[in-house]
Amino acid sequence: MIVTVLAQAAAGGSGIMGQVFLFGSIILIMYFFMIRPQQKKQKETKKFIEEIKKGDDVVTIGGLHGKVSSVENDIVILELDRGFKVRVEKSAVSMDFSKKTSK
């Protein structure tokens, strides 16, 4: 009787370890396929926003396409068309349009 109880306890313990291993592997897979690429993209976006300079062709989050006329701290002045200029926050600039079109 004691032998069968011990055998059942040992079998149940390995099942728990299997579940822990499965759960841990799911978390690891989520990290490499979801969290890590998102962190990499955020890092690239932050680097791009810090490196905006006069003459860059950019697109804002709202979809405005323009050329950077000047940069003042957190403000970017975009020249849209025929000298029309717009002031936007640096964080509103989403991508470098000249690099996206050259690919």
Residue frames as a rotation matrix with the C-alpha (Angstrom) as fourth column:
MET 1
0.570 0.822 0.000 0.00
0.822 -0.570 0.000 0.00
0.000 0.000 -1.000 0.00
ILE 2
0.505 -0.463 -0.729 2.79
0.094 -0.810 0.579 2.42
-0.858 -0.361 -0.366 0.89
VAL 3
-0.555 -0.746 0.369 4.67
0.421 0.131 0.898 1.50
-0.718 0.653 0.241 -2.27
THR 4
-0.144 0.567 0.811 1.69
0.977 -0.051 0.209 2.42
0.160 0.822 -0.547 -4.48
VAL 5
0.824 0.404 -0.397 1.23
0.497 -0.852 0.165 5.77
-0.272 -0.333 -0.903 -2.67
LEU 6
0.098 -0.886 -0.453 4.92
0.038 -0.452 0.891 6.61
-0.995 -0.104 -0.011 -3.18
ALA 7
-0.599 -0.289 0.746 4.72
0.693 0.280 0.665 5.60
-0.401 0.915 0.033 -6.85
GLN 8
0.352 0.810 0.469 1.70
0.918 -0.396 -0.005 7.86
0.182 0.433 -0.883 -7.38
ALA 9
0.756 -0.132 -0.641 3.43
0.226 -0.867 0.445 10.76
-0.614 -0.481 -0.626 -5.61
ALA 10
-0.329 -0.944 -0.008 6.53
0.216 -0.083 0.973 10.36
-0.919 0.319 0.231 -7.79
ALA 11
-0.415 0.243 0.877 4.45
0.909 0.151 0.389 10.28
-0.038 0.958 -0.284 -10.97
GLY 12
0.687 0.726 -0.007 2.53
0.726 -0.687 0.030 13.40
0.017 -0.026 -1.000 -9.92
GLY 13
0.411 -0.619 -0.669 5.76
0.172 -0.668 0.724 15.27
-0.895 -0.413 -0.168 -9.18
SER 14
-0.639 -0.670 0.376 7.14
0.478 0.037 0.878 14.71
-0.602 0.741 0.297 -12.66
GLY 15
0.034 0.747 0.664 3.88
0.984 -0.143 0.110 15.98
0.177 0.649 -0.740 -14.16
ILE 16
0.820 0.218 -0.529 4.27
0.396 -0.884 0.249 19.24
-0.413 -0.413 -0.811 -12.27
MET 17
-0.112 -0.945 -0.308 7.85
0.112 -0.320 0.941 19.61
-0.987 0.071 0.142 -13.48
GLY 18
-0.538 -0.008 0.843 6.67
0.817 0.240 0.524 18.99
-0.206 0.971 -0.122 -17.04
GLN 19
0.537 0.811 0.232 4.07
0.833 -0.553 0.003 21.72
0.130 0.192 -0.973 -16.68
VAL 20
0.601 -0.414 -0.684 6.63
0.137 -0.789 0.599 24.14
-0.787 -0.454 -0.417 -15.24
PHE 21
-0.505 -0.828 0.242 8.98
0.347 0.062 0.936 23.37
-0.790 0.557 0.256 -18.15
LEU 22
-0.217 0.526 0.822 6.16
0.972 0.037 0.233 23.86
0.092 0.850 -0.519 -20.68
PHE 23
0.798 0.551 -0.244 5.09
0.587 -0.802 0.112 27.16
-0.134 -0.233 -0.963 -19.09
GLY 24
0.257 -0.808 -0.531 8.71
0.086 -0.528 0.845 28.37
-0.963 -0.263 -0.066 -18.97
SER 25
-0.626 -0.494 0.604 9.27
0.601 0.189 0.777 27.49
-0.497 0.849 0.178 -22.62
ILE 26
0.266 0.792 0.550 6.08
0.949 -0.315 -0.005 29.37
0.170 0.523 -0.835 -23.62
ILE 27
0.815 -0.020 -0.579 7.34
0.238 -0.899 0.366 32.48
-0.528 -0.437 -0.729 -21.81
LEU 28
-0.202 -0.977 -0.074 10.72
0.172 -0.110 0.979 32.15
-0.964 0.185 0.190 -23.51
ILE 29
-0.440 0.128 0.889 9.11
0.891 0.190 0.413 31.83
-0.116 0.973 -0.198 -26.95
MET 30
0.674 0.735 0.077 6.90
0.738 -0.675 -0.019 34.88
0.038 0.070 -0.997 -26.27
TYR 31
0.473 -0.574 -0.668 9.99
0.116 -0.711 0.693 36.88
-0.873 -0.406 -0.270 -25.27
PHE 32
-0.540 -0.824 0.171 11.92
0.257 0.033 0.966 36.07
-0.801 0.566 0.194 -28.45
PHE 33
-0.574 0.346 0.742 9.01
0.813 0.132 0.567 36.47
0.098 0.929 -0.358 -30.87
MET 34
0.444 0.847 0.292 7.01
0.764 -0.528 0.370 39.33
0.467 0.059 -0.882 -29.31
ILE 35
0.861 -0.042 -0.507 8.78
0.358 -0.657 0.664 41.35
-0.361 -0.753 -0.550 -26.63
ARG 36
-0.048 -0.994 -0.093 12.34
0.530 -0.104 0.841 41.47
-0.846 -0.010 0.532 -27.99
PRO 37
-0.420 -0.107 0.901 11.41
0.892 -0.232 0.388 42.67
0.168 0.967 0.193 -31.52
GLN 38
0.652 0.711 0.263 9.16
0.617 -0.699 0.362 45.36
0.441 -0.074 -0.894 -30.03
GLN 39
0.667 -0.492 -0.559 11.98
0.330 -0.478 0.814 46.60
-0.668 -0.727 -0.157 -27.80
LYS 40
-0.385 -0.837 0.389 14.32
0.729 -0.017 0.684 46.66
-0.566 0.546 0.617 -30.81
LYS 41
-0.060 0.457 0.887 11.81
0.866 -0.418 0.274 48.68
0.496 0.785 -0.371 -32.85
GLN 42
0.895 0.390 -0.216 11.33
0.443 -0.721 0.534 51.17
0.053 -0.573 -0.818 -29.99
LYS 43
0.243 -0.900 -0.361 15.10
0.452 -0.224 0.863 51.59
-0.858 -0.373 0.353 -29.72
GLU 44
-0.509 -0.405 0.760 15.40
0.851 -0.101 0.516 52.26
-0.133 0.909 0.396 -33.48
THR 45
0.372 0.745 0.553 12.53
0.745 -0.595 0.300 54.78
0.553 0.300 -0.777 -33.38
LYS 46
0.838 -0.110 -0.534 14.09
0.370 -0.603 0.706 56.63
-0.400 -0.790 -0.465 -30.45
LYS 47
-0.197 -0.980 0.023 17.45
0.587 -0.099 0.804 56.74
-0.785 0.172 0.595 -32.24
PHE 48
-0.314 0.143 0.939 15.79
0.911 -0.234 0.340 58.06
0.268 0.962 -0.057 -35.43
ILE 49
0.735 0.665 0.129 13.92
0.586 -0.720 0.373 60.82
0.341 -0.198 -0.919 -33.54
GLU 50
0.593 -0.584 -0.554 17.13
0.330 -0.450 0.830 61.92
-0.734 -0.675 -0.074 -31.81
GLU 51
-0.425 -0.876 0.229 19.00
0.518 -0.028 0.855 62.06
-0.742 0.482 0.465 -35.15
ILE 52
0.533 0.653 0.538 16.46
0.832 -0.288 -0.475 64.13
-0.155 0.701 -0.696 -37.15
LYS 53
-0.422 -0.710 -0.564 18.28
0.469 -0.703 0.535 66.91
-0.776 -0.039 0.630 -39.00
LYS 54
0.145 0.437 -0.888 17.55
-0.464 -0.762 -0.451 69.63
-0.874 0.478 0.093 -41.52
GLY 55
-0.370 -0.239 -0.898 16.82
-0.927 0.034 0.373 68.30
-0.058 0.970 -0.234 -45.02
ASP 56
-0.945 0.063 0.320 15.39
0.027 0.993 -0.115 64.90
-0.325 -0.100 -0.940 -44.01
ASP 57
-0.427 0.865 -0.265 12.18
-0.618 -0.065 0.783 63.80
0.660 0.498 0.562 -45.75
VAL 58
-0.992 0.074 0.099 9.85
-0.040 0.568 -0.822 62.54
-0.117 -0.819 -0.561 -43.04
VAL 59
-0.270 0.958 -0.099 6.27
0.046 0.115 0.992 61.41
0.962 0.263 -0.075 -42.45
THR 60
-0.646 0.121 0.754 4.33
-0.742 -0.330 -0.583 62.35
0.178 -0.936 0.303 -39.31
ILE 61
-0.877 0.391 0.279 2.00
0.178 0.805 -0.566 60.06
-0.446 -0.447 -0.776 -37.40
GLY 62
0.016 0.944 -0.330 -0.90
-0.104 -0.327 -0.939 61.98
-0.994 0.049 0.093 -38.95
GLY 63
0.341 0.095 0.935 0.36
0.770 0.543 -0.336 61.23
-0.539 0.835 0.112 -42.46
LEU 64
0.921 -0.071 -0.383 1.91
-0.225 -0.900 -0.374 64.61
-0.318 0.430 -0.845 -43.39
HIS 65
0.427 -0.814 0.393 4.88
0.899 0.430 -0.088 64.25
-0.098 0.391 0.915 -45.75
GLY 66
0.989 -0.106 0.103 7.45
-0.089 -0.983 -0.158 67.00
0.118 0.147 -0.982 -45.57
LYS 67
0.197 -0.980 -0.022 11.07
0.538 0.127 -0.833 68.07
0.819 0.152 0.553 -45.45
VAL 68
0.454 -0.095 -0.886 12.63
0.860 -0.215 0.463 69.12
-0.235 -0.972 -0.016 -42.15
SER 69
0.632 -0.165 0.758 13.26
0.257 -0.877 -0.405 72.87
0.731 0.451 -0.512 -42.29
SER 70
-0.297 -0.749 0.593 14.74
-0.549 -0.374 -0.747 73.19
0.781 -0.547 -0.300 -38.80
VAL 71
0.225 0.270 -0.936 14.94
0.580 0.735 0.351 71.43
0.783 -0.622 0.009 -35.44
GLU 72
-0.277 -0.235 0.932 14.52
-0.543 -0.762 -0.353 73.26
0.793 -0.603 0.083 -32.12
ASN 73
-0.643 -0.049 0.764 14.77
-0.732 0.334 -0.594 71.04
-0.226 -0.941 -0.251 -29.02
ASP 74
-0.632 0.474 0.613 11.54
0.244 0.872 -0.423 68.96
-0.735 -0.118 -0.667 -29.15
ILE 75
0.475 0.792 -0.384 9.97
-0.112 -0.379 -0.919 70.90
-0.873 0.479 -0.092 -32.05
VAL 76
-0.576 -0.553 0.602 10.49
0.564 0.264 0.783 70.10
-0.592 0.790 0.160 -35.73
ILE 77
0.083 0.563 -0.822 9.49
-0.444 -0.718 -0.536 72.60
-0.892 0.410 0.190 -38.42
LEU 78
-0.299 -0.076 0.951 8.40
0.623 0.739 0.255 70.81
-0.722 0.669 -0.174 -41.59
GLU 79
-0.519 0.158 -0.840 8.17
-0.644 -0.718 0.263 72.42
-0.562 0.678 0.474 -45.00
LEU 80
-0.003 0.644 0.765 5.22
0.156 0.756 -0.635 70.79
-0.988 0.118 -0.102 -46.73
ASP 81
0.006 0.068 0.998 4.69
0.990 0.142 -0.016 72.49
-0.143 0.987 -0.067 -50.11
ARG 82
0.177 0.020 0.984 5.54
0.599 -0.796 -0.092 75.85
0.781 0.605 -0.152 -51.66
GLY 83
-0.616 -0.577 0.535 7.08
-0.044 -0.654 -0.755 77.19
0.786 -0.489 0.378 -48.46
PHE 84
0.453 0.819 0.351 4.18
-0.525 -0.073 0.848 76.16
0.720 -0.569 0.397 -46.19
LYS 85
-0.619 -0.764 -0.185 5.70
-0.216 0.391 -0.895 75.32
0.755 -0.514 -0.407 -42.80
VAL 86
0.614 0.786 -0.065 4.22
-0.247 0.270 0.931 73.38
0.750 -0.555 0.360 -39.91
ARG 87
-0.406 -0.689 0.600 5.52
-0.828 0.001 -0.560 72.98
0.385 -0.725 -0.571 -36.34
VAL 88
0.654 0.567 -0.501 5.24
-0.286 0.799 0.529 69.45
0.700 -0.203 0.684 -34.92
GLU 89
0.575 -0.433 0.694 6.63
-0.696 0.185 0.693 67.62
-0.429 -0.882 -0.195 -31.91
LYS 90
-0.424 -0.810 -0.406 9.58
-0.902 0.416 0.114 65.34
0.076 0.414 -0.907 -32.57
SER 91
-0.718 0.165 0.676 7.58
-0.193 0.886 -0.421 62.45
-0.669 -0.433 -0.604 -31.17
ALA 92
0.385 0.918 -0.093 4.96
-0.296 0.027 -0.955 62.98
-0.874 0.395 0.283 -33.94
VAL 93
0.100 -0.431 -0.897 7.51
-0.993 0.011 -0.116 62.09
0.060 0.902 -0.427 -36.64
SER 94
0.719 0.339 0.607 7.12
-0.462 0.885 0.054 58.42
-0.519 -0.319 0.793 -37.45
MET 95
0.460 -0.573 0.679 9.63
0.610 0.759 0.227 57.53
-0.645 0.310 0.698 -40.18
ASP 96
-0.335 -0.659 -0.673 12.24
-0.295 -0.605 0.740 58.71
-0.895 0.446 0.008 -42.62
PHE 97
0.666 0.746 0.008 10.42
-0.189 0.180 -0.965 58.80
-0.721 0.642 0.261 -45.95
SER 98
0.389 -0.567 -0.726 13.56
-0.921 -0.208 -0.330 59.00
0.036 0.797 -0.603 -48.09
LYS 99
-0.685 -0.658 0.312 14.85
-0.681 0.731 0.045 55.67
-0.258 -0.181 -0.949 -46.74
LYS 100
-0.154 0.719 0.678 11.49
-0.060 0.678 -0.733 53.92
-0.986 -0.153 -0.062 -47.15
THR 101
0.777 0.511 -0.368 11.12
-0.354 -0.128 -0.926 54.92
-0.520 0.850 0.082 -50.82
SER 102
0.080 -0.838 -0.540 14.69
-0.997 -0.077 -0.029 53.99
-0.017 0.540 -0.841 -51.79
LYS 103
-0.509 -0.295 0.809 14.20
-0.451 0.892 0.041 50.29
-0.733 -0.344 -0.587 -50.92
